[in-house]
Amino acid sequence: MVCVYVFVHKQSAAEANWFTVQARNMVTEVDHPDCGPMKLVSPPVKYSYSQPSIRSPPPTLGQHTDELLGEVLGMSPEEIESLKSEGVVA
C-alpha cells in the first residue's frame, strides 16, 4: 500500500517536498573552481552500506574537448583548431 500526503495549497506541497529532499540528502552543494558554489542533484540510489557521492564538479563547456578529440579520436592539434575556428566544437 502506498501512502502519500495530500496538500490543498501548492506552497505547502512544495515545502513538504523540500523537507523530503533535505532529509534524503538529494541536493549537494559543490564548489566549482570556475563557477563558484552550485547545487547538484545527489546520486538517487541509497544503499545500506555504501554512500555514493559527487566526486567532482561538472566540467565547463569545452573543458575536455582537446583530450577527447586528440587522444580518443586521434585528431591532430591542427584539425582540432580548425574545428574550433569553424565553431564546430568549443
C-alpha positions in Angstrom: 0.0 0.0 0.0 1.3 3.4 -1.0 0.7 6.3 1.4 1.2 9.9 0.4 0.4 13.3 1.9 -2.3 15.3 0.2 -2.0 19.1 0.3 -4.5 21.7 -0.8 -2.2 24.6 -1.1 0.7 24.5 -3.6 3.2 26.2 -1.2 2.5 23.5 1.5 3.3 20.7 -1.1 6.5 22.5 -2.2 7.6 22.8 1.5 6.9 19.2 2.2 8.8 18.2 -0.9 11.7 20.4 0.2 11.8 18.7 3.6 11.9 15.3 1.8 14.7 16.5 -0.4 16.7 17.7 2.6 16.0 14.5 4.6 17.2 12.2 1.8 20.2 14.4 1.0 19.0 14.8 -2.6 20.9 18.0 -3.2 24.6 18.5 -2.7 26.4 21.9 -2.9 29.7 21.7 -4.7 32.3 24.4 -5.0 33.1 24.7 -8.7 36.6 26.3 -9.4 35.2 28.5 -12.2 31.5 28.9 -11.4 31.6 29.1 -7.6 29.2 27.2 -5.4 26.5 25.2 -7.2 23.7 22.8 -6.2 23.7 19.4 -7.9 21.3 16.5 -7.7 22.9 13.8 -5.5 23.0 10.2 -6.6 19.4 9.0 -6.3 20.2 5.5 -5.2 20.6 5.0 -1.4 22.4 1.9 -0.1 22.6 0.5 3.4 26.4 0.2 3.5 27.7 2.3 0.6 27.4 6.1 0.3 27.6 7.2 -3.3 28.6 10.8 -3.7 29.5 13.5 -6.2 33.3 13.2 -6.7 34.0 16.3 -8.8 32.1 19.3 -10.1 30.8 19.1 -13.7 33.1 20.2 -16.5 32.8 23.5 -18.2 31.9 23.8 -21.8 34.8 22.5 -23.9 36.9 21.6 -20.9 37.8 18.1 -22.2 37.5 18.8 -26.0 41.2 18.7 -26.8 41.8 15.5 -24.8 38.8 13.7 -26.4 39.4 14.7 -29.9 43.2 14.2 -29.7 43.6 11.1 -27.5 40.3 9.2 -28.2 39.7 10.1 -31.8 43.3 10.6 -32.8 42.9 14.1 -34.3 45.9 16.3 -34.8 46.1 19.7 -33.0 45.7 21.4 -36.4 42.4 19.5 -37.0 41.1 20.4 -33.6 42.0 24.1 -34.0 40.2 24.0 -37.4 37.1 22.7 -35.8 37.2 25.3 -33.1 37.7 28.2 -35.5 34.7 27.0 -37.5 32.6 26.9 -34.4 32.0 23.1 -34.6 33.4 22.5 -31.1 34.1 24.7 -28.1 
